[in-house]
Amino acid sequence: MKPLIIGEAPSKNEVTERPIEGRVGKRLAAVCGMPSAAFLEHFDRVNLLHVRQDTKEKGFEFDLAAARDAVKQMRRDGTLRDRSVILLGHRVAEAFSVGQS
């Protein structure tokens, strides 16, 4: 089974059906030392939120409650079972309650 990379939400220019494929995907591929096509083939990718919530004042606003609901759903439906999972960023980690006591 492919490792699963979990991001926050689509970027402004991202096609939501293909998460972490644009600029961020290219950066991650470079970090992995892989061509973009190989990176996309090697990893499954998903965002916790399906809609980007932009505000005039702050830019992107992360809905932690909705992200936690998405995590619960992933646990219920088996998305995370027996997988290596890579969490992108501290807000995704917070949604998974990683690093919290």
Protein Blocks (a to p, Z undefined) as FASTA:
>chain_A
ZZddddfbdcfklcfklghklmmmmmmmmmnopafklmmmmpccddfblbdcddfklopa
ddfklmmmmmmmmmmnommgopacddedjklmmmnogoiZZ
